[in-house]
Amino acid sequence: MAQRDRVSTDSISDKLAAFLDAVCRFLLVVGGLAALAGIAFVIYNYNAGSGSPALEAQAKQNITNFGHLALLGLTAVALAVTYLQWGEEVLGPLLIIAWAAFFFSPMYLPSIMGSPPMNAAGQNALDALQKASIPLGVIGLIDVILDVINRVKVSVREGSRADQLKYGKGVKEEKDIRNVILGKCWQLPYCRKFVRERCPIYHAHRTCWKERVGCMCDESVIRHAMEGRIIPSDSNAAAKLIPKDTKLTAEQKAERCRQCVIFNEHQKHKYKVAMPVAIGGMAGIYVLFHQPLAEGVQGAIADIDKLVGRATLRQDQQTSQSSGDLARTGLGGGDVAFNEVILVALLLVVLAYIIRLIEYMFFKAKV
């Protein structure tokens, strides 16, 4: 009966996954078409109705309607891509890049269109593109945060992949000893009691990864334990009994450590300590250096706008108009909320890559 219930549950899960996959693919196509149509018509109405109040009013209404269409389309695309490509490391950053391309359109769109907005409809078009891009930025940022949380949970629980371990793979945790954070090898849960009591490293109060020899990788340690070899309690005398393998190079011994379950547990401890330090450090940077960072973001946006202006040969009048757009939208201007969002998003992305660097150091390079 239990087997039948499990099969039935698995079948329902598979059907639900297939249904959600089909829905998301549908949303991706329909949302993509809607977004393209909405964005195209918003841009088409950029300078529409100049010189005619009635036509300008109609253009503003068209921009509002098609702006909503673009907003719904981009939301559908972002959600569909997130479901279909969940787990891809570049998912969140790519969505944030797409958001930035639309949100910073006041910097470059006037140059592409050949002139700054001629009326209120053009200003509304720039606003509509920015508003339509918000779901991309929000969902992209959420993807980055969830990816970081998921990676942290997996790394804390598993550390290095099990198939990368050679020594001690499959060994069960011992229950007679506490798992001391950043403890020595004999304070970790995979140190076996019957070996520990006769291990010279334990009695010398040293660690196997420092000595480059241990119970998981050197048969002499196990053989002496099986023979009941007596180890003196004096740490100096016990240290003299630690096996010395002269056949292997220092790098070969280090590689043995990298493939050992006990050393991997030690690396997990390093990771658990490094994570709060990284997060706290980033929070401290935000608090202590908030003002210069905010000014740096504002200045960088203004510099990018100037660079785009030079690259597109934007005229002085257009540059002046664009500067007005920047002040109005907060791009490099005084919009505190916008600058804060940009600053926080940048710090979160930096934190995500710092966490990946920490993972590389402790679970791949294993320093």
N, C-alpha and C positions, 0 to 999 in steps of 0.2 A: 504493500500500500504506500509506504513512504517513498519507494522508488518511483511509483506511478505519479505521486504528487510532485516529486521533484522534476520528472520529465515534463509534466503538465506546466509547471511553473517556468521551466526553461523554454518551452514552446511559446508561452505567452510573452516572455521577455524578448525572444527572438522576433516575434511578430510585431511587438511594440517598437523595437529598434528599427526594424525594416520600415514600419509606418513613419516614424520620425525622420528617418533618412530620406524617404520619398517626399515628405512634406518640406524638409529643408532644401532639397534640390529644386522643388517647385518654387519655393520662396526665393531661392537664389536667382532663378531665371526670371520670374515675374518681377521681383524686386529690382534686379539689375536693369531690366527694360524700363521700369517705372522711374528709376533713378536717372537713367540716361535721358529719358524723355523730359523729366522735370528740369534737370540741369540745362539741357539744350534750350528749352523754351525760356528759362529764366535768363540765360545769356542772350537769347534772341531778342528779348524785350529790354535789354540793357539800356539802349538809347532810343527806344521806341516812343513815339508820341511827342517828340520835341516840337515846340511851337504851337501845340494844340492842347488846351486843357482837357478836352474830352478824350482825346487819344491817350494823353498821359495818364488820366484816371483809369482808362481801360487797361493800359500797360501795367499800372500798379496792381490792378485786380488780377491780371494774368500772372504776374510775378508771385502774388500771394498764393494763388491756386496751385501753380506749378511748383512753388517752393514747398508747399505741403506734400505734393506728390513726391518730390525728391527726398524729403525728410522720411516719408514712409518707406520709399524704396531703399534708401541707404540703411535704415533700421533693419529691414528684412534681410538685406545682404549681409550686414554685420552679424546678425543672429544666426543666419544659415551657415555662414563661413565658420563661425565659432563652433557650431555643433559638428559640422563635417570635418573640420581640421583640428579638432581639439587635441591638445598634446604637442602640436608643432611649436617649437621654440620661437619661431619668427611670427607667429600669428598676431600676438598683441602689438609688437612693434610695427608691423605692416599696417594694421588698422590705425595706429596713431599717426603714421606717416601719411596715410590717406586723409585722415582728419586734418592734418596740418596743411596739406595741399589745398583743401577747400577753405579752411579757416583763414589762411593767409592770402587768399585770392585778391583782397584789396591792394596788395603789394604789386601784383603783376598783371592782373586782369585789365586794368586801364591801358597798359602798354600793348597788350595783345589786341585789344579792341581798337587801338589806334587813337583813343582820346579818353579823357576822364568822363565820368557821368555828366550828361548834359542837363539832367533834371532829377526830380525826386525818384523817378522810376529806377534810374540807374543806381542810386543809393540803396533802394529797396532790393535791387537784384543782388548787390554785394551782401546785404544783411541776410537775404534768403539763402545764399550759398553757405554762409557761416552757420546759420541755424540748422540747415540740413545736415551739416557735417558733425554736429554735436554727438549723435548716437555712435558714430565711428570712434570718436575720441573716448567717450565714456565706456563703451564696450571693450575697446582696445585696452584701456587702463585696467578695467576689471579682469580681462584675460591675463594681463601681466601679473597682477596681484595674485590671482588664483593659481597661476602657474608657479609662482614663487612659493606659495603656501604648500602646494602639492609636492613640489620638489623637496622642500624642507621636511615634510612629513615622511616621505619615502626615504630620504637620506638618513634621518634620525632613526628610523625603524630598521633599515636594511644595511645602510652603509654601502660598501662595494657590492657589486653583483656577486651572487653566490658562485656562479660558474667561473669567476675569476680567481677563486680561492682554491688552493691546492692542499694546504696543510691544515688539518683540523676541520675540513668541510664535513658537515653533518654531525659534528660533536654536539651533544646536548649541554645546556647550561647547568653548572653545578649549583646546588641549593645551599651549600654550607658556608658560603662567603658572600659578603656584600659586594655589589657592583659599584666600587668607589669611583667617583668622577675623576678622570685623569689619573687613576691609580696605576700601580705597578702591575706587571703581568699576573702576579699571583693574587692580586686584588680584583681581578676581573672574572666573570662567571664561567669562562671556558677553561680555567686552570683546574686540572683534575686533582682531587684531594690526595689520592694515593701516590701521585707523582710529586706533588708539592711538598709533602712531608719529607721527601728524600731528595729534594732538588737543591743543589748548591746555590743557585741564583736566589731562591727564596730565603735561605739562611744567610746569604750575604746581603740581603735587602737591596738587590739590584734588579734590572729588568732584562728580559731576554732580547728585546730589540736593541738595547745598547750593547749587549755582549755578542749579538749576532748569532746566538745559538739558543735553542729552547726545546721543550718537550714535544712540540708539534713537528719540528723539522730535523732534529738530530736524534738518531736512534740510540746513541750512547746514554743520553739522559734517561730514556725509557728503560734501557737495559740495566742501568745502575739502580733505578727504582725497583725493577722487578727482582733484582738480586738482593734487595734489602740493604743496600749500601748505607752505612752510617755517616751522616754529615755532621761535623762539629757545629755547635751553636754559635761559636765565635765567628763573626762576620768576616774577618780577615782570613781566618783559616778556611772557611767555607769558600771564599772567593778563589782560593788556589785550586779548588777541585772543579771549577767551571771548565767544561770541555773546550779545547782550542782546536778548531779545524784548520789545518794549514794547507789543505788541498784546494780549498775554494778561495777565489778572490774576494775582495771586500764588496764588489758590486754583486757578485753571485750570492753572497750572504745577505745583502740588502734586499735582493729580489726574493729570497726565501721569506723574509719578513713581510714583504708586500703581499705575499700569497698566503699569509697565516691568519686564521680566524681570530686569534688573540690580538694580534697587531691591528687587525681591522676594527675590533671592538675599541681599541685605544684611539683609532682615528675617528670613530663615531663620537667619542668623548670630546676630542678636539673640535669637531664640528659643532657639537652642542654648546661649547663655550664660545666659539667664534661667532655663531649666529647672533646671540644677544649683543655682543660687542659691535658687530657690523650694523645692526639695526639701531642700537643706542648711539653709535657714532654718527650715523646719518641724521638721526633726530637732533643730536647735539650740533652738527654742522648747520642744520636748518635754523635752530634757535640762536646760536652764537653768531652766525654769519648771514643772518636773514637779510639785513639791509644791503650789504654789498652784492649778495646773490641776486636779489630782486632788481637792483640797479643794473647788474650784469645782463640779466635776461632782457630787460627793457632796452639796454643799449645794443645788445646783439640783434634784436628784432629790427631796431632802427638801422643798424649797419647792413643787415640783409636787404632791407628795402632800398637803401642807397645803391647797393651792389646790383640789385635787379634793375634799378633805374639806369645805371650806367651801361649794363649789358644790353638793355633794350633801347638805348638811346632816347630815353624819356626826356621830353622837353621840360623847361623850367616851370611852365604853367602846369603841366601834368604832375611834376614833382610836388609842386605846392598843393595841388588838389589831393594827391596821394597822402601828403602829410596831414591834411585835414581828415582824410579817412582814417589814418592811424590814430589821431587824437579821438575821433568819434568812436572807433571800435575798441580802443585800448591797445592796439598793436603798437607797442613802443611808447604809448602815451601814459595817461595817468589812471587807467582803469585798474584799480588795486586788485579786484576779484580776478580779472583775467590774468594778470601777472602772477598771482598766487597759484592759480590752476596750472599755469605753464611751469612754474618753479617746482611745485609738488610733483607734477607728472615727470619732469626731468629727474628729480631726485629718486623717485620710485624706479624708474628705468635703470638709473645708475646702480641703485641697490640690487636690482634683479641681476645685473651682470657681476656685481661684487659677490653675490651669493654663488653664482656659477663659477667664479674664480675660486672661491673657498671650496666648493665641491671638487673642482679639478685638483686643487692642491692636496686635499685629504683623501680623496677616493680614486684618483687616477695617478697623479704624480706620487702621492703618498709620502709627502715630506714630513 
